[in-house]
């Protein structure tokens, strides 16, 4: 049993794809694994999924698998010498062409750029290292003024600031990758470069209920349409890499907090990602600023924090996980951490449903009686997620007959999923709770727990009972 509430999502890559390494990462604290479909073959990802599911079976601990789609990443073409020099103040030409670029000419194969860009729009290259402003536009050419100079190499990325591009968040590659990921029965599909709610609904038409949808918020247009996007999705990721390129840097912490707050209000898991312990790609310890950054995400209420290159290609993947685990536990041991949640819980919106009434009362009962856990019987996971968003000061145990639901719940704050058959009667439920509390949770005689369930059992959306129980 984990002793912390916030979860750790780790990216799989060459440094961590071996089955023994995946098992080690899970042992030291990883609750969910991310498969980055920008890299690796389908065969590689299939082997990883198989290894993770074996760990899940061997440890009897549900694990979330996230398939992260590459998305429509815009890139420059190639250059005769592999790169060109962009000099401050000079005018360069961007052409819609598959030709090889030369000094002063950048070739791209993205007609969308030429359809929407106008004078004064800003382009950034190579993760924001270089910047240019549009001076003139034509059907197949753009004149750009270099504002931030430097060397631009082959296939470097392009970011368009404050412009909604007429393109879907799913490329043909993404559709193929998505179909494969669904065949592998992953728990979540992460959509990259979401711009509007329509991107989510288009993906939903393909995914259905086979997997949850995580929206990666990394474009200003997504921030503007945030409420509608979150309503359509199942979870969110604060993808600070590209978000920090297209937004002013000083806006990223503000937007991060807004995304966390709004996702939590909807009872949907939210992940903070990118550059969390980046120095640990090479170094055995993080910087103090990185440790503070992880703790800040935890204090703000993130369900999970993510490691990217640290575990994918880093030299110390298991150490990075162990240190992130320590940082989270330290933040959660701070009394102010819980005081902030108690204050914010009153501001969460609630629906006039038995499910919300029960989830809302769990926090107060846990505080008053000192309950050690709340055990929620669930088929779809919705009730347990509503309880999780309240951030109660006790364990949240998701009891479900569905392995699929259990694996998905492993990403939610404070939730320990357990696969078990639904009880046959109310008395059978109480007996099972006693057994789980003593044998699995390690609770002792006299400890108090709460049980949330719907009667009759096994029907989704019927949670209407909350029982307070003393362990015998």
Buried (B, 14 or more C-beta within 10 A) or exposed (E): EBEBBBBBBBBBBEBBBBBEBBBBBBBBBBBBBBBBBEBBEBEBBBBBBEBBBEBBEEEEBBBBBBBBBBBBBBBBBBBEEEBBEBEEEEEBBBBBBEEEBEEEBBBBEBEBBBEBBEEEBBBBBBEBBBBBBBEEBEEEBBBBBBBEBBEBBBEBBBBBBEBBBEBBBBBEBBBEBBEBBBEBBBBBBBBBBBBBBBBBBBBBEBBEEBBBBBBBBBBBBBBBBBEBBBEBBBBBBBBBBBBBBBBEEEBBBEBBBBBBBBBBBBBBBBBBBBBBBBBBBEBEBBEEEBBEBBBBBBBBBBBBBBBBBBBBBBEBBBBBBBBBBBBBBBBBEEEEBBEBBBEBBEEBEEEEEBBBBBBBBBBEBBBEBEBBBBBBBBBBBBBBBBBBBBBBBBBBBBBBBBBBBBBBBBBBBBBBBBBBEBBEEBEEBBEBBBEBBBEBBEBEEEBBBBBBBBBEBEEEEBBBBBBEBEBE
